[in-house]
Amino acid sequence: MLKAFKNKKAVSPLIATILLIAFAVALGAVVMSWGMNVKPLIEKPGIEKCSDVSLEVQKIKDIPQAFYGGSGPGGLIKFTIANTGSYDVNGIILWIVGEKDTYIIDLKKSSIKVGYPLIKETQYNFDMYGEVKKLKFIPKIKIDDLVVTCAKSSLEEERISPVS
């Protein structure tokens, strides 16, 4: 039995190395080709329209119209923002940075037509989240029946006044 294995010839190490390199290159080409086809499926269509979305906190006598009031679980936040961009905003996500924690809420009935303001009031729990440090407004737009969140077009406001 050992004599049968001694007569077999093996592939030389040089040819084996060349075959392994060719196999690795071919496998890499197949993976890269597959990756190029998958990329458009991952990206959200119309995301470039988000660059034309713009929000602005309204100001009266250089005072931003962003206020907080109340105490404990009965607190509230009131603000006035305007759509200064080129697209209607279909919704707003409000991210409230508190002293203790953050609170994120998808505001109901928060669509804003181009050039129009939105005056909104929402509940806030001062016991759970602490004093309000910053408000971040994240707009959502509708593109071909698809709602796209425009995080890069968000608006931040740190000058929040107590309600008098």
N, C-alpha and C positions, 0 to 999 in steps of 0.2 A: 504494500500500500504506500509506503514512503517513497518508493521509486516513481510512482505515478505523479506525485507532487514535484519531484525534483526536475522532471522534464518540462514542466510548464514554464513559459516565459512571462515575465511581468512587464508592465508599462514602465519605461524609463522615468526617473524622477523629473527630468526636464519636460517631457511631454505631459506628465501628470500635472505639473505646475501650470503649464499653458492651458490645459483643459479646465482647470479650476478657475483661472482668471477669466477665461471666455465665459464660463458658466455664471460667474459673479457679475460680469458686465451685462450679460443677457438678462439675468434676473433683475438687476438694477434698472435696466431700460423698461422692462415690463412694469415694474412698480412705479416708476416715474410717469409712464404713459397713463397708468390707471389713476394716479394722483392728479394729473392735469384734468382728467374728465370729471373727477369728483368735486373739485374746487368750486365750480359755478353752482353746484347744488347746495353748498354750505353757505355761501354768501346770500344775504337777503337782497332781493331785487329792489332797485329804487333807493338804496341807502344813500346814494349821492344827493338825493333831494333833501336830505337832512341838513346839508350845508346852507340851504335857503330858509331854514326854520330859525326864528329868532324871537325870544321873549324878553320883556323888559318890565321891571317893577316900576309902577307908576310913582312919581314923586310930586309932592306938593310943597312948595317952598324948600326944595332940596331935601325933604324928609321922605324916605321911602315909605310907601304905604304897606308896611308889613308890621303887624302888631300881635302881641300876646296878652292874655288876661286870664283872670280867674286863679284858682289854686287847686291843688290836689287833683283828683280824677275829673273834676269839673272844669278844667282849663280849656282855653280855646286859642286858636290862631286865626287871624283874619289878615287877608292880603288882597291887593289889587295888582294884577299883571296884565300886560297888553301883548298882543301878537303883532310884532313889528316885522315879521318875515314875509315870505312870498306864498306860503301854503297855510291852509286852514289847519289848526291844531285840533285833533279829535279827542284828546284827553291829556291829563297832566298826572304825573306821578310826583308826589310831594315827599321829599326826604328831609326829615327834621332831625338835626343833630342837637341832641340835648347834652346836658352836663354829665348825666349818668349813662345814657344809652342813645341809640338812634331809633327813629320811628319812621317807617315807610308806609305810605298809603296811596292807593290808586284812587284819585278823587272821582267821584261820580258827577255826572253832568258838568264836565269841565272842558267842553269844546269851546274854541275861540276862533271866530272868523278873522281873516286878515284885517288888521286895523282896528279891531274891537278889543275892549278890556274884559277881564273876568274878575268879578268881586266874589270872593269865596271865604267861608268860615268853616273851620273844622275843629273837632274835639281833640284835646291833648291832655295827657295824664302827667302832670308835673311830678307826682310822687314816684312814678315809674321811670320817667326819662330825665327828669331834672330841668333846670332852667334852659331855655332855648338859646342856642349858640349860633346856629346857622340854618337857613332854609335853602333847599335845592329843588328847583322845579325842572322836571324832565319831561319834555314834550313827546307826544305820540302823534304820528300822522298816518293817514290811510292812503295806501297806494295799491290800486287794483284789488280792492277788497282784502288787502293784507295790512294789518296795523303794525307799523314800524316804530320802535322806540328810538328816539334820537338822543342818545346819551351825550354825544359830543356837542350838542346844541343846548345843553342844560344851562340854567341860570342860577347863580348863587347869590344869596343876600345875607350879609352878616349884621347889618344895621336893622335890628328888630326892636321896636319900641314897645313899652308897656302901654296898654289901653288906659286912657285917662278918664 
